[in-house]
Amino acid sequence: MKKEIVMSAKTVEEALELAAKELGVDSVEKIEYTVLEEPKKGLFGIGAVPAKISASCVCGGEADALALVEELIANMNVEATVSMSDGESGEKKIVIEGGNAAILIGHHGETLDALQYLANLAANKKVAGEKREYVKITVDVEGYRAKREETLRALARRMADKVLKYKKSVMLEPMNPYERRIIHSEVQKIEGVSTNSIGSDGNRKVVMYLDAKK
């Protein structure tokens, strides 16, 4: 997605720095520009003319994802702030906070997952004449992801204790792939219990059972 702006300042260098900030890039080297008007000092400051440039940048797919999320929550009349940062695993993280942002979470994060899915589609869509590297987008609301992960890990430990105590398998409710991985990961730390996923599509569930080998 290409963005173009016109910026004025005392010097071309200052105009470039302002343009980079406005375009959301961290270096003036990432933007293309044309000097529309050279600065003129004037006489004793009278008649001075500022520098004027036309600047543009081709932003990555993450910019499209951010723009989509902002547009969606605006259309939903959700009052919240949206920001983007680098994630711990190289992904781009979009965080939505404040106001009534919590309504974007949905039951067990279903609405949030749908928003994240759309953001990833926007970030990695093919644009004619443009080469894009794949970028992974995660979307979070009010720190929900971390809270949900801790809840799932606690659930995994609690159900594993139940399997060990009653010597019977336990089946959990349907979960998305991300949540199932958290359950599997936590149970791997517990001696004597193993997990497996059964079902298909959106109805896959985690089953915990006694591991005779352990």
Salt bridges, closest charged atoms under 4 A:
ASP26 OD1 - LYS30 NZ 2.81
ASP64 OD2 - ARG132 NH2 2.37
ASP86 OD1 - LYS92 NZ 2.45
ASP113 OD1 - ARG145 NH1 2.86
GLU130 OE2 - ARG132 NE 2.97
GLU149 OE2 - ARG153 NE 3.11
GLU150 OE2 - ARG157 NH2 3.39
GLU173 OE2 - HIS108 ND1 3.15
GLU179 OE2 - ARG148 NE 2.78
GLU186 OE1 - ARG153 NH1 2.71
GLU186 OE2 - ARG157 NH1 3.06
GLU186 OE1 - LYS189 NZ 3.35
